[in-house]
Amino acid sequence: MPRIRIFISYDGDHDTDLGDRLRAQCESSNSAFEFAAQSQGGEITPAWTRNSRTRIESADEVVVICGEHSDASPHMAAELRIVQEEGKPYLLLWGRREQMCTRPEGARADDPMYSWTQDILATQLAAALRKSKPLEVPDRLKRPRGDARGA
């Protein structure tokens, strides 16, 4: 089974170590996911937005690593907006167990924030990817065209 390619969104001013930690986790031979791209710094310009959109599009899913200052990170807010516009599945990870972590601006109130363990991350990535795919109905279960029973 192919591994899930992830884009890693995090606060580059405060949580670079968390991005490094998740990248290292991706490189593990038994990981169910692989690193595709990550947050980038710099001024948020149209060129930055285009580049970020391309990087996000290259991934199957987005992992948003939440830290203490995620709510004040303009880069995380911009990335999450792109993710939502593109309809990419994403999940929020609680980045620091010992601190109060915040959601980036634009996160929905019903977006759960998950504890960061290998098992939880793999399970939630797989579930989010399945949920984002349209359901396929096998041909043998489809009604023939012109069947009036469902009308």
Secondary structure, DSSP 4 states (H G I P E B T S, - for coil): -PPEEEEEE--TTT-HHHHHHHHHHHHSTT-SEEEEEE---S---HHHHHHHHHHHHTSSEEEEEE-TTGGG-HHHHHHHHHHHHHT--EEEEE--TTS---PPTT--TT--EE---HHHHHHHHHHHHHHHSPP---GGGSPPTT-GGG-
